[in-house]
């Protein structure tokens, strides 16, 4: 994973499912589940979409969709 210009590494995750108005996103090699409100996701997200995330802040922030499967 390459760091962004701020020096903070970005995390990648895939949307596993939607439940109760939130996306369940599996992040990193450990597949840690992260729950984000659907309203906080970028446009066009669906099950199987890969996201670039910033987990260094609370609540986590979905930065953008990525087309390369998290690589």
N, CA, C and O atoms as a CHARMM CRD file, in Angstrom:
* protein
*
  284
    1    1 UNK  N      0.84800  -1.17000   0.00000 PROA 1      0.00000
    2    1 UNK  CA     0.00000   0.00000   0.00000 PROA 1      0.00000
    3    1 UNK  C      0.89600   1.23800   0.00000 PROA 1      0.00000
    4    1 UNK  O      1.78300   1.36300   0.84500 PROA 1      0.00000
    5    2 UNK  N      0.67300   2.13000  -0.92300 PROA 2      0.00000
    6    2 UNK  CA     1.47200   3.33600  -1.01800 PROA 2      0.00000
    7    2 UNK  C      0.86200   4.45200  -0.17900 PROA 2      0.00000
    8    2 UNK  O     -0.35900   4.60000  -0.13800 PROA 2      0.00000
    9    3 UNK  N      1.69800   5.23400   0.48800 PROA 3      0.00000
   10    3 UNK  CA     1.15900   6.34800   1.27300 PROA 3      0.00000
   11    3 UNK  C      0.65600   7.46200   0.37600 PROA 3      0.00000
   12    3 UNK  O      1.13600   7.64300  -0.74300 PROA 3      0.00000
   13    4 UNK  N     -0.31800   8.20600   0.88200 PROA 4      0.00000
   14    4 UNK  CA    -0.78300   9.36200   0.12500 PROA 4      0.00000
   15    4 UNK  C      0.16400  10.52400   0.41700 PROA 4      0.00000
   16    4 UNK  O      1.05200  10.38100   1.25800 PROA 4      0.00000
   17    5 UNK  N      0.00600  11.67000  -0.24900 PROA 5      0.00000
   18    5 UNK  CA     0.93500  12.78600  -0.04800 PROA 5      0.00000
   19    5 UNK  C      1.03300  13.27200   1.39600 PROA 5      0.00000
   20    5 UNK  O      2.03900  13.87500   1.77000 PROA 5      0.00000
   21    6 UNK  N      0.01000  13.02300   2.21600 PROA 6      0.00000
   22    6 UNK  CA     0.06500  13.46300   3.60800 PROA 6      0.00000
   23    6 UNK  C      0.94000  12.54100   4.44500 PROA 6      0.00000
   24    6 UNK  O      1.25500  12.85600   5.59200 PROA 6      0.00000
   25    7 UNK  N      1.34300  11.38200   3.86700 PROA 7      0.00000
   26    7 UNK  CA     2.16000  10.43300   4.60300 PROA 7      0.00000
   27    7 UNK  C      1.34800   9.37800   5.32400 PROA 7      0.00000
   28    7 UNK  O      1.91900   8.49600   5.96600 PROA 7      0.00000
   29    8 UNK  N      0.03400   9.44600   5.23400 PROA 8      0.00000
   30    8 UNK  CA    -0.82800   8.46700   5.89300 PROA 8      0.00000
   31    8 UNK  C     -1.24500   7.43000   4.86000 PROA 8      0.00000
   32    8 UNK  O     -1.75700   7.76700   3.79300 PROA 8      0.00000
   33    9 UNK  N     -1.01700   6.16100   5.19300 PROA 9      0.00000
   34    9 UNK  CA    -1.38800   5.08900   4.26500 PROA 9      0.00000
   35    9 UNK  C     -2.89900   5.01800   4.13100 PROA 9      0.00000
   36    9 UNK  O     -3.63800   5.24100   5.09000 PROA 9      0.00000
   37   10 UNK  N     -3.33500   4.70700   2.93800 PROA 10     0.00000
   38   10 UNK  CA    -4.75900   4.52800   2.68500 PROA 10     0.00000
   39   10 UNK  C     -5.08800   3.04700   2.80900 PROA 10     0.00000
   40   10 UNK  O     -4.25600   2.19100   2.50900 PROA 10     0.00000
   41   11 UNK  N     -6.29200   2.75200   3.24800 PROA 11     0.00000
   42   11 UNK  CA    -6.76300   1.38600   3.37700 PROA 11     0.00000
   43   11 UNK  C     -7.73500   1.09700   2.24800 PROA 11     0.00000
   44   11 UNK  O     -8.40900   1.99700   1.74800 PROA 11     0.00000
   45   12 UNK  N     -7.80200  -0.17300   1.84700 PROA 12     0.00000
   46   12 UNK  CA    -8.72700  -0.60800   0.79700 PROA 12     0.00000
   47   12 UNK  C     -9.68700  -1.61500   1.38600 PROA 12     0.00000
   48   12 UNK  O     -9.31500  -2.44800   2.21200 PROA 12     0.00000
   49   13 UNK  N    -10.93900  -1.52200   0.94400 PROA 13     0.00000
   50   13 UNK  CA   -11.95200  -2.45100   1.42000 PROA 13     0.00000
   51   13 UNK  C    -12.99300  -2.70300   0.35600 PROA 13     0.00000
   52   13 UNK  O    -13.14200  -1.93400  -0.59400 PROA 13     0.00000
   53   14 UNK  N    -13.70900  -3.79500   0.53300 PROA 14     0.00000
   54   14 UNK  CA   -14.75300  -4.17000  -0.40900 PROA 14     0.00000
   55   14 UNK  C    -16.09000  -4.21800   0.32700 PROA 14     0.00000
   56   14 UNK  O    -16.17500  -4.72100   1.44700 PROA 14     0.00000
   57   15 UNK  N    -17.12900  -3.68900  -0.31400 PROA 15     0.00000
   58   15 UNK  CA   -18.45200  -3.72200   0.29300 PROA 15     0.00000
   59   15 UNK  C    -18.98000  -5.15000   0.23000 PROA 15     0.00000
   60   15 UNK  O    -19.17200  -5.71200  -0.84800 PROA 15     0.00000
   61   16 UNK  N    -19.20800  -5.71900   1.40300 PROA 16     0.00000
   62   16 UNK  CA   -19.70900  -7.08600   1.49400 PROA 16     0.00000
   63   16 UNK  C    -21.23000  -7.14300   1.40600 PROA 16     0.00000
   64   16 UNK  O    -21.80100  -8.01000   0.74400 PROA 16     0.00000
   65   17 UNK  N    -21.87500  -6.19200   2.09500 PROA 17     0.00000
   66   17 UNK  CA   -23.34500  -6.18500   2.10900 PROA 17     0.00000
   67   17 UNK  C    -23.83300  -4.85000   2.66200 PROA 17     0.00000
   68   17 UNK  O    -23.06100  -4.04700   3.18600 PROA 17     0.00000
   69   18 UNK  N    -25.14300  -4.64200   2.52500 PROA 18     0.00000
   70   18 UNK  CA   -25.80700  -3.49500   3.11700 PROA 18     0.00000
   71   18 UNK  C    -26.79500  -4.02300   4.14600 PROA 18     0.00000
   72   18 UNK  O    -27.50800  -4.99200   3.88500 PROA 18     0.00000
   73   19 UNK  N    -26.84200  -3.38300   5.32500 PROA 19     0.00000
   74   19 UNK  CA   -27.82700  -3.76200   6.33500 PROA 19     0.00000
   75   19 UNK  C    -28.14200  -2.56400   7.21200 PROA 19     0.00000
   76   19 UNK  O    -27.24100  -1.84000   7.63600 PROA 19     0.00000
   77   20 UNK  N    -29.40400  -2.36100   7.47800 PROA 20     0.00000
   78   20 UNK  CA   -29.86600  -1.29500   8.36900 PROA 20     0.00000
   79   20 UNK  C    -29.28900   0.07000   8.01200 PROA 20     0.00000
   80   20 UNK  O    -28.87400   0.81700   8.89800 PROA 20     0.00000
   81   21 UNK  N    -29.25800   0.40300   6.71400 PROA 21     0.00000
   82   21 UNK  CA   -28.79200   1.71700   6.27900 PROA 21     0.00000
   83   21 UNK  C    -27.29400   1.90700   6.29900 PROA 21     0.00000
   84   21 UNK  O    -26.81100   3.03200   6.16600 PROA 21     0.00000
   85   22 UNK  N    -26.53700   0.81100   6.46600 PROA 22     0.00000
   86   22 UNK  CA   -25.07800   0.90100   6.50300 PROA 22     0.00000
   87   22 UNK  C    -24.46600  -0.11800   5.55400 PROA 22     0.00000
   88   22 UNK  O    -25.05700  -1.15900   5.26400 PROA 22     0.00000
   89   23 UNK  N    -23.27200   0.20400   5.07900 PROA 23     0.00000
   90   23 UNK  CA   -22.48800  -0.74600   4.29500 PROA 23     0.00000
   91   23 UNK  C    -21.53700  -1.45400   5.24200 PROA 23     0.00000
   92   23 UNK  O    -20.90700  -0.82700   6.09300 PROA 23     0.00000
   93   24 UNK  N    -21.44000  -2.77200   5.08400 PROA 24     0.00000
   94   24 UNK  CA   -20.44000  -3.54300   5.81500 PROA 24     0.00000
   95   24 UNK  C    -19.27500  -3.73700   4.84400 PROA 24     0.00000
   96   24 UNK  O    -19.40800  -4.40000   3.81500 PROA 24     0.00000
   97   25 UNK  N    -18.13200  -3.14300   5.19300 PROA 25     0.00000
   98   25 UNK  CA   -16.96300  -3.13500   4.32200 PROA 25     0.00000
   99   25 UNK  C    -15.87400  -3.97400   4.98600 PROA 25     0.00000
  100   25 UNK  O    -15.53900  -3.75000   6.15000 PROA 25     0.00000
  101   26 UNK  N    -15.32200  -4.93900   4.24800 PROA 26     0.00000
  102   26 UNK  CA   -14.22700  -5.77700   4.74700 PROA 26     0.00000
  103   26 UNK  C    -12.92000  -5.11600   4.32600 PROA 26     0.00000
  104   26 UNK  O    -12.68700  -4.87800   3.14100 PROA 26     0.00000
  105   27 UNK  N    -12.06100  -4.82000   5.31500 PROA 27     0.00000
  106   27 UNK  CA   -10.86700  -4.02300   5.08100 PROA 27     0.00000
  107   27 UNK  C     -9.60900  -4.82000   5.40300 PROA 27     0.00000
  108   27 UNK  O     -9.52200  -5.49400   6.43000 PROA 27     0.00000
  109   28 UNK  N     -8.64100  -4.72600   4.50300 PROA 28     0.00000
  110   28 UNK  CA    -7.31100  -5.26600   4.74400 PROA 28     0.00000
  111   28 UNK  C     -7.22400  -6.78200   4.77000 PROA 28     0.00000
  112   28 UNK  O     -8.22300  -7.48000   4.59600 PROA 28     0.00000
  113   29 UNK  N     -6.01500  -7.27900   4.99000 PROA 29     0.00000
  114   29 UNK  CA    -5.78700  -8.72200   4.99200 PROA 29     0.00000
  115   29 UNK  C     -6.57300  -9.45000   6.07800 PROA 29     0.00000
  116   29 UNK  O     -6.92500 -10.61800   5.91100 PROA 29     0.00000
  117   30 UNK  N     -6.84600  -8.77600   7.17500 PROA 30     0.00000
  118   30 UNK  CA    -7.59100  -9.41000   8.26600 PROA 30     0.00000
  119   30 UNK  C     -9.10000  -9.42100   8.00300 PROA 30     0.00000
  120   30 UNK  O     -9.85800 -10.04800   8.74400 PROA 30     0.00000
  121   31 UNK  N     -9.53200  -8.72500   6.94700 PROA 31     0.00000
  122   31 UNK  CA   -10.95200  -8.61600   6.59200 PROA 31     0.00000
  123   31 UNK  C    -11.78700  -8.01200   7.72600 PROA 31     0.00000
  124   31 UNK  O    -12.93300  -8.40300   7.95100 PROA 31     0.00000
  125   32 UNK  N    -11.18000  -7.04500   8.43800 PROA 32     0.00000
  126   32 UNK  CA   -11.85600  -6.35500   9.53300 PROA 32     0.00000
  127   32 UNK  C    -13.13000  -5.69000   9.01200 PROA 32     0.00000
  128   32 UNK  O    -13.07900  -4.96000   8.02200 PROA 32     0.00000
  129   33 UNK  N    -14.28200  -5.93300   9.66900 PROA 33     0.00000
  130   33 UNK  CA   -15.50400  -5.28900   9.20800 PROA 33     0.00000
  131   33 UNK  C    -15.57800  -3.83200   9.68000 PROA 33     0.00000
  132   33 UNK  O    -15.32700  -3.53100  10.84700 PROA 33     0.00000
  133   34 UNK  N    -15.92200  -2.94900   8.76300 PROA 34     0.00000
  134   34 UNK  CA   -16.14200  -1.53600   9.06400 PROA 34     0.00000
  135   34 UNK  C    -17.54500  -1.21500   8.59000 PROA 34     0.00000
  136   34 UNK  O    -17.91500  -1.55600   7.46600 PROA 34     0.00000
  137   35 UNK  N    -18.32900  -0.56300   9.43300 PROA 35     0.00000
  138   35 UNK  CA   -19.69800  -0.18600   9.08300 PROA 35     0.00000
  139   35 UNK  C    -19.73600   1.32400   8.82300 PROA 35     0.00000
  140   35 UNK  O    -19.34600   2.12500   9.67300 PROA 35     0.00000
  141   36 UNK  N    -20.21000   1.69000   7.64300 PROA 36     0.00000
  142   36 UNK  CA   -20.36000   3.10200   7.29200 PROA 36     0.00000
  143   36 UNK  C    -21.78700   3.34300   6.82100 PROA 36     0.00000
  144   36 UNK  O    -22.34500   2.52500   6.09000 PROA 36     0.00000
  145   37 UNK  N    -22.38200   4.46100   7.23300 PROA 37     0.00000
  146   37 UNK  CA   -23.71500   4.79200   6.72000 PROA 37     0.00000
  147   37 UNK  C    -23.68900   4.90700   5.19900 PROA 37     0.00000
  148   37 UNK  O    -22.72800   5.41800   4.62400 PROA 37     0.00000
  149   38 UNK  N    -24.73000   4.43600   4.56800 PROA 38     0.00000
  150   38 UNK  CA   -24.83600   4.50200   3.10900 PROA 38     0.00000
  151   38 UNK  C    -24.70000   5.94600   2.63800 PROA 38     0.00000
  152   38 UNK  O    -24.15000   6.19800   1.56600 PROA 38     0.00000
  153   39 UNK  N    -25.18700   6.87800   3.41400 PROA 39     0.00000
  154   39 UNK  CA   -25.12900   8.29800   3.02600 PROA 39     0.00000
  155   39 UNK  C    -23.69500   8.83200   3.00400 PROA 39     0.00000
  156   39 UNK  O    -23.44300   9.88600   2.42100 PROA 39     0.00000
  157   40 UNK  N    -22.74900   8.11900   3.63000 PROA 40     0.00000
  158   40 UNK  CA   -21.34300   8.55200   3.64600 PROA 40     0.00000
  159   40 UNK  C    -20.51000   7.91300   2.54000 PROA 40     0.00000
  160   40 UNK  O    -19.30500   8.14900   2.46200 PROA 40     0.00000
  161   41 UNK  N    -21.13600   7.10800   1.68500 PROA 41     0.00000
  162   41 UNK  CA   -20.40700   6.43100   0.61500 PROA 41     0.00000
  163   41 UNK  C    -20.39900   7.27700  -0.65000 PROA 41     0.00000
  164   41 UNK  O    -21.31600   8.06800  -0.87500 PROA 41     0.00000
  165   42 UNK  N    -19.36600   7.11600  -1.48100 PROA 42     0.00000
  166   42 UNK  CA   -19.37000   7.79500  -2.78100 PROA 42     0.00000
  167   42 UNK  C    -20.51600   7.27700  -3.65500 PROA 42     0.00000
  168   42 UNK  O    -20.99500   6.16000  -3.45600 PROA 42     0.00000
  169   43 UNK  N    -20.94400   8.07200  -4.60100 PROA 43     0.00000
  170   43 UNK  CA   -21.98800   7.65000  -5.54400 PROA 43     0.00000
  171   43 UNK  C    -21.53200   6.42400  -6.31900 PROA 43     0.00000
  172   43 UNK  O    -20.35600   6.29100  -6.65800 PROA 43     0.00000
  173   44 UNK  N    -22.47400   5.53100  -6.59600 PROA 44     0.00000
  174   44 UNK  CA   -22.18700   4.37100  -7.42000 PROA 44     0.00000
  175   44 UNK  C    -21.75600   3.13400  -6.66000 PROA 44     0.00000
  176   44 UNK  O    -21.43600   2.12100  -7.28200 PROA 44     0.00000
  177   45 UNK  N    -21.73600   3.18100  -5.34500 PROA 45     0.00000
  178   45 UNK  CA   -21.31400   2.01600  -4.56100 PROA 45     0.00000
  179   45 UNK  C    -22.37200   0.92800  -4.57700 PROA 45     0.00000
  180   45 UNK  O    -23.56800   1.20800  -4.49800 PROA 45     0.00000
  181   46 UNK  N    -21.92500  -0.31300  -4.67900 PROA 46     0.00000
  182   46 UNK  CA   -22.80100  -1.47300  -4.62600 PROA 46     0.00000
  183   46 UNK  C    -22.01400  -2.61900  -4.00900 PROA 46     0.00000
  184   46 UNK  O    -20.80900  -2.49800  -3.79200 PROA 46     0.00000
  185   47 UNK  N    -22.68200  -3.72400  -3.72500 PROA 47     0.00000
  186   47 UNK  CA   -22.00200  -4.89100  -3.19200 PROA 47     0.00000
  187   47 UNK  C    -20.90100  -5.28900  -4.17100 PROA 47     0.00000
  188   47 UNK  O    -21.13900  -5.39100  -5.37500 PROA 47     0.00000
  189   48 UNK  N    -19.70500  -5.51000  -3.65100 PROA 48     0.00000
  190   48 UNK  CA   -18.55700  -5.86300  -4.48400 PROA 48     0.00000
  191   48 UNK  C    -17.70200  -4.67600  -4.88300 PROA 48     0.00000
  192   48 UNK  O    -16.61600  -4.86400  -5.43100 PROA 48     0.00000
  193   49 UNK  N    -18.16500  -3.44200  -4.62100 PROA 49     0.00000
  194   49 UNK  CA   -17.36400  -2.25600  -4.94100 PROA 49     0.00000
  195   49 UNK  C    -16.16900  -2.15800  -4.00000 PROA 49     0.00000
  196   49 UNK  O    -16.28600  -2.40400  -2.80000 PROA 49     0.00000
  197   50 UNK  N    -15.02000  -1.79500  -4.56200 PROA 50     0.00000
  198   50 UNK  CA   -13.82400  -1.55100  -3.76700 PROA 50     0.00000
  199   50 UNK  C    -13.71700  -0.05800  -3.47800 PROA 50     0.00000
  200   50 UNK  O    -13.98500   0.77500  -4.34300 PROA 50     0.00000
  201   51 UNK  N    -13.32200   0.26700  -2.25000 PROA 51     0.00000
  202   51 UNK  CA   -13.19900   1.65200  -1.80600 PROA 51     0.00000
  203   51 UNK  C    -11.80500   1.92200  -1.25700 PROA 51     0.00000
  204   51 UNK  O    -11.14800   1.02800  -0.72400 PROA 51     0.00000
  205   52 UNK  N    -11.37000   3.15300  -1.39400 PROA 52     0.00000
  206   52 UNK  CA   -10.20100   3.63900  -0.67700 PROA 52     0.00000
  207   52 UNK  C    -10.74700   4.34400   0.55400 PROA 52     0.00000
  208   52 UNK  O    -11.62200   5.20500   0.45400 PROA 52     0.00000
  209   53 UNK  N    -10.21900   3.97000   1.71800 PROA 53     0.00000
  210   53 UNK  CA   -10.73200   4.47200   2.98900 PROA 53     0.00000
  211   53 UNK  C     -9.63600   5.14100   3.79700 PROA 53     0.00000
  212   53 UNK  O     -8.45900   4.80900   3.65700 PROA 53     0.00000
  213   54 UNK  N    -10.02400   6.07300   4.63200 PROA 54     0.00000
  214   54 UNK  CA    -9.14200   6.65400   5.63700 PROA 54     0.00000
  215   54 UNK  C     -9.66200   6.20200   6.98900 PROA 54     0.00000
  216   54 UNK  O    -10.67500   6.70600   7.47400 PROA 54     0.00000
  217   55 UNK  N     -8.95900   5.24200   7.60100 PROA 55     0.00000
  218   55 UNK  CA    -9.36900   4.71700   8.90100 PROA 55     0.00000
  219   55 UNK  C     -8.64600   5.41000  10.04800 PROA 55     0.00000
  220   55 UNK  O     -8.80300   5.01800  11.20400 PROA 55     0.00000
  221   56 UNK  N     -7.85500   6.43600   9.74100 PROA 56     0.00000
  222   56 UNK  CA    -7.11100   7.15500  10.76700 PROA 56     0.00000
  223   56 UNK  C     -7.98000   8.17500  11.49800 PROA 56     0.00000
  224   56 UNK  O     -7.55800   8.75400  12.49900 PROA 56     0.00000
  225   57 UNK  N     -9.19100   8.39100  10.99600 PROA 57     0.00000
  226   57 UNK  CA   -10.09200   9.35400  11.62700 PROA 57     0.00000
  227   57 UNK  C    -11.34000   8.63100  12.12400 PROA 57     0.00000
  228   57 UNK  O    -11.62700   7.51200  11.70000 PROA 57     0.00000
  229   58 UNK  N    -12.06600   9.26700  13.01100 PROA 58     0.00000
  230   58 UNK  CA   -13.30900   8.71000  13.54500 PROA 58     0.00000
  231   58 UNK  C    -14.42400   9.71000  13.27400 PROA 58     0.00000
  232   58 UNK  O    -14.31400  10.87000  13.67000 PROA 58     0.00000
  233   59 UNK  N    -15.48200   9.29300  12.61700 PROA 59     0.00000
  234   59 UNK  CA   -15.68800   7.98800  12.00200 PROA 59     0.00000
  235   59 UNK  C    -14.83100   7.84800  10.75300 PROA 59     0.00000
  236   59 UNK  O    -14.37000   8.84600  10.20000 PROA 59     0.00000
  237   60 UNK  N    -14.61200   6.59900  10.29900 PROA 60     0.00000
  238   60 UNK  CA   -13.82500   6.38900   9.07600 PROA 60     0.00000
  239   60 UNK  C    -14.44500   7.11900   7.89700 PROA 60     0.00000
  240   60 UNK  O    -15.64100   7.41200   7.89200 PROA 60     0.00000
  241   61 UNK  N    -13.62800   7.40600   6.90400 PROA 61     0.00000
  242   61 UNK  CA   -14.06700   8.16900   5.73500 PROA 61     0.00000
  243   61 UNK  C    -13.82000   7.35100   4.46900 PROA 61     0.00000
  244   61 UNK  O    -12.70200   6.89500   4.23000 PROA 61     0.00000
  245   62 UNK  N    -14.85700   7.16600   3.66300 PROA 62     0.00000
  246   62 UNK  CA   -14.71300   6.53900   2.34200 PROA 62     0.00000
  247   62 UNK  C    -14.28600   7.62600   1.37800 PROA 62     0.00000
  248   62 UNK  O    -15.05800   8.54500   1.10300 PROA 62     0.00000
  249   63 UNK  N    -13.07500   7.54000   0.86200 PROA 63     0.00000
  250   63 UNK  CA   -12.53100   8.59000   0.01300 PROA 63     0.00000
  251   63 UNK  C    -13.03700   8.49500  -1.42300 PROA 63     0.00000
  252   63 UNK  O    -13.49600   9.49100  -1.98300 PROA 63     0.00000
  253   64 UNK  N    -12.95700   7.30300  -2.02600 PROA 64     0.00000
  254   64 UNK  CA   -13.44500   7.14000  -3.39100 PROA 64     0.00000
  255   64 UNK  C    -13.49800   5.67100  -3.77200 PROA 64     0.00000
  256   64 UNK  O    -12.90500   4.81800  -3.11200 PROA 64     0.00000
  257   65 UNK  N    -14.22000   5.39500  -4.84900 PROA 65     0.00000
  258   65 UNK  CA   -14.26500   4.05000  -5.42800 PROA 65     0.00000
  259   65 UNK  C    -12.96500   3.79600  -6.17000 PROA 65     0.00000
  260   65 UNK  O    -12.34700   4.72900  -6.68400 PROA 65     0.00000
  261   66 UNK  N    -12.55000   2.53900  -6.22900 PROA 66     0.00000
  262   66 UNK  CA   -11.40000   2.18100  -7.02300 PROA 66     0.00000
  263   66 UNK  C    -11.78700   1.04500  -7.96000 PROA 66     0.00000
  264   66 UNK  O    -12.55600   0.16100  -7.58400 PROA 66     0.00000
  265   67 UNK  N    -11.26300   1.06800  -9.15900 PROA 67     0.00000
  266   67 UNK  CA   -11.63900   0.06800 -10.15800 PROA 67     0.00000
  267   67 UNK  C    -10.66600  -1.09500 -10.19200 PROA 67     0.00000
  268   67 UNK  O    -10.85700  -2.02700 -10.97400 PROA 67     0.00000
  269   68 UNK  N     -9.62400  -1.06900  -9.36300 PROA 68     0.00000
  270   68 UNK  CA    -8.57400  -2.07500  -9.49700 PROA 68     0.00000
  271   68 UNK  C     -8.59100  -3.12000  -8.38700 PROA 68     0.00000
  272   68 UNK  O     -7.55200  -3.71300  -8.09700 PROA 68     0.00000
  273   69 UNK  N     -9.71800  -3.35900  -7.77100 PROA 69     0.00000
  274   69 UNK  CA    -9.79400  -4.42900  -6.78600 PROA 69     0.00000
  275   69 UNK  C     -8.95200  -4.21300  -5.55500 PROA 69     0.00000
  276   69 UNK  O     -8.51300  -5.17600  -4.92700 PROA 69     0.00000
  277   70 UNK  N     -8.72000  -2.97200  -5.19900 PROA 70     0.00000
  278   70 UNK  CA    -8.00500  -2.68100  -3.97000 PROA 70     0.00000
  279   70 UNK  C     -6.49900  -2.68600  -4.08200 PROA 70     0.00000
  280   70 UNK  O     -5.82000  -2.51700  -3.06900 PROA 70     0.00000
  281   71 UNK  N     -5.94200  -2.87200  -5.27000 PROA 71     0.00000
  282   71 UNK  CA    -4.48500  -2.89800  -5.42400 PROA 71     0.00000
  283   71 UNK  C     -3.93400  -1.49700  -5.54600 PROA 71     0.00000
  284   71 UNK  O     -2.72400  -1.31900  -5.68200 PROA 71     0.00000
